[in-house]
């Protein structure tokens, strides 16, 4: 979903996945090309990966339908990522209205059962039509999931989460994120569906860049 058009549906990720076989065949025929399938950052972005590891970042927004469609494929890819790859998700904010969902993500990270809750957020927004766009809406929803609301609020409003939101937004700017879902590699490269041709091919490009970064 594009930065300036985040409220509109653009190309469907689900439809793009249907082109995955063609894109994959192309990726196998020739390596991804800089300037076409991905871009190299003019200035390296911040990374948190330890020495000898390659950081891969998925930029996403819970309310983005394309991120929702991509999540199962990304989760499966993340689970099978090689040992030299460190994968993390970064929630974006194209304006201030995105901040509650950024805080939701980082608060869930600090609590139990993150993976299940992360999936439930997408389901609540895209299936149950609960926008989860405000603090109060989030607190009410969390309570219905059986979570400790008082503990959730304490973490949600903490300095730690505020700092994580600040760092997420800073990294988004460093990668010059144009839309979501999109991915960054090693603090040096950026790719997304429009560039790579499909979100399946984005994962192929990321695999290639991660391997190249490890060799470097």
C-alpha positions in Angstrom: 0.0 0.0 0.0 1.5 3.3 -1.1 2.5 6.0 1.3 0.3 8.6 -0.2 -2.5 6.2 -1.0 -2.6 4.1 2.1 -6.4 4.3 2.4 -6.9 2.9 -1.1 -6.5 -0.6 -2.4 -3.9 -0.9 -5.1 -2.6 -4.1 -6.6 -3.8 -7.1 -4.7 -1.1 -9.2 -3.1 -3.2 -12.3 -3.4 -3.4 -11.7 -7.2 0.3 -11.0 -7.3 1.0 -14.3 -5.6 -0.7 -16.0 -8.5 2.1 -14.7 -10.7 4.7 -16.2 -8.3 5.5 -19.2 -10.5 6.4 -17.0 -13.4 8.4 -14.6 -11.3 10.2 -17.5 -9.6 11.2 -19.0 -12.9 12.5 -15.6 -14.0 14.5 -15.3 -10.7 16.1 -18.7 -11.3 17.1 -17.7 -14.8 18.9 -14.6 -13.8 19.9 -12.9 -10.5 17.8 -9.9 -9.4 18.9 -6.6 -10.9 19.7 -3.5 -8.9 17.4 -0.6 -10.0 14.8 -3.0 -11.3 14.0 -5.7 -8.6 15.5 -3.7 -5.7 17.4 -0.5 -4.9 20.6 0.1 -3.0 20.3 2.7 -0.3 22.5 5.8 -0.8 23.2 5.8 2.9 23.2 2.6 5.1 20.3 2.2 7.4 20.5 1.2 11.1 20.7 -2.5 11.8 20.4 -4.5 15.0 21.8 -7.8 13.8 24.9 -9.1 15.6 28.2 -9.6 13.8 28.1 -12.3 11.2 24.3 -12.0 10.8 22.2 -10.4 8.1 19.2 -8.4 9.2 16.0 -8.7 7.1 13.1 -6.3 7.9 9.5 -6.5 6.8 7.7 -3.2 6.9 4.0 -3.6 7.4 0.8 -2.0 8.6 -1.9 -4.0 10.3 -4.7 -2.3 8.4 -3.1 -2.8 5.0 -5.0 -5.6 3.1 -1.9 -6.5 1.2 0.1 -7.0 4.4 -2.8 -9.2 5.6 -2.6 -11.3 2.4 1.2 -11.5 2.6 1.4 -12.4 6.3 1.0 -16.2 5.9 3.7 -16.4 3.2 6.0 -14.2 5.2 5.5 -16.1 8.4 6.3 -19.4 6.6 9.4 -17.9 5.0 10.5 -16.4 8.4 10.2 -19.8 10.1 12.5 -21.4 7.5 15.0 -18.5 7.2 18.7 -19.7 7.4 20.7 -19.3 10.6 22.7 -16.3 9.3 19.5 -14.3 8.8 17.8 -12.3 11.6 14.3 -11.4 10.7 12.1 -8.7 12.3 8.9 -6.9 11.5 8.6 -3.1 11.7 5.2 -1.4 11.8 5.1 1.8 9.7 3.5 5.2 10.3 2.7 7.3 7.3 0.9 9.7 9.6 0.0 10.0 13.3 -3.1 7.9 13.0 -0.8 4.8 12.5 0.8 5.2 15.9 -1.8 3.2 18.0 -1.2 0.1 15.9 2.6 0.6 16.2 2.2 0.7 19.9 -0.1 -2.4 19.7 2.5 -4.4 17.9 5.4 -3.6 20.3 3.2 -4.1 23.4 2.1 -7.6 22.1 5.8 -8.3 21.6 6.4 -7.8 25.2 3.6 -10.0 26.4 2.9 -13.7 26.1 1.7 -15.6 23.0 2.8 -13.0 20.5 2.5 -15.1 17.4 -1.1 -16.0 18.0 -2.0 -12.4 19.0 -0.3 -11.0 15.9 -2.5 -13.2 13.7 -5.6 -12.3 15.7 -5.0 -8.5 15.1 -5.0 -9.1 11.3 -8.2 -11.2 11.7 -9.9 -8.6 13.8 -9.3 -5.8 11.3 -9.8 -7.6 8.0 -12.4 -10.3 8.9 -14.2 -8.9 12.0 -14.0 -5.3 10.6 -12.7 -3.9 13.9 -10.4 -1.0 12.9 -8.4 -1.0 16.1 -7.4 2.5 15.2 -7.6 4.2 18.7 -6.2 3.5 22.1 -9.6 2.7 23.6 -10.6 0.4 20.7 -7.3 -1.5 21.2 -7.8 -1.8 25.0 -11.3 -3.0 24.6 -10.3 -5.6 22.0 -7.3 -6.8 24.1 -9.6 -7.3 27.1 -11.9 -9.5 25.0 -8.9 -11.7 24.1 -8.5 -12.6 27.8 -5.3 -10.6 28.2 -4.4 -8.6 31.4 -5.6 -5.2 30.3 -3.9 -3.3 33.2 -0.5 -4.9 32.3 -1.2 -4.2 28.6 -1.9 -0.5 29.2 1.2 -0.2 31.4 3.4 -1.5 28.6 1.5 0.3 25.9 2.1 3.7 27.6 5.6 3.0 28.6 8.8 4.8 27.6 10.1 1.5 26.2 7.2 1.3 23.7 7.4 5.0 22.9 11.1 4.5 22.1 10.4 1.5 19.9 7.9 3.5 17.9 10.4 6.3 17.5 13.0 3.9 16.2 10.6 2.1 13.9 9.6 5.4 12.3 13.3 6.4 12.0 14.1 3.1 10.3 11.2 3.6 7.9 12.7 6.9 6.9 16.2 5.5 6.6 14.9 2.9 4.1 12.7 5.5 2.4 9.7 3.1 2.6 7.3 3.8 -0.3 4.6 1.4 0.6 3.8 -1.8 2.5 4.4 -4.7 2.6 8.0 -4.1 1.7 11.4 -5.4 2.8 14.8 -4.2 3.7 18.0 -6.2 3.8 21.3 -5.7 5.7 20.6 -1.9 6.0 21.6 -1.6 2.4 18.8 -2.8 0.1 15.1 -2.2 -0.3 12.5 -4.1 -2.4 8.7 -4.4 -2.7 6.0 -6.0 -4.9 5.9 -3.3 -7.6 9.7 -3.6 -8.1 10.0 -7.4 -7.9 6.8 -8.2 -9.8 5.1 -10.0 -7.0 5.4 -10.5 -3.2 6.6 -14.1 -3.9 9.4 -12.7 -5.9 10.2 -10.2 -3.2 11.1 -13.2 -1.0 13.3 -14.6 -3.8 15.1 -11.2 -4.1 15.5 -11.0 -0.3 17.0 -14.5 -0.3 19.5 -13.5 -3.0 20.4 -10.2 -1.2 20.8 -11.9 2.2 23.2 -14.5 0.7 25.2 -11.8 -1.2 25.4 -9.7 2.0 26.7 -12.7 4.0 29.4 -13.3 1.4 30.4 -9.6 1.5 
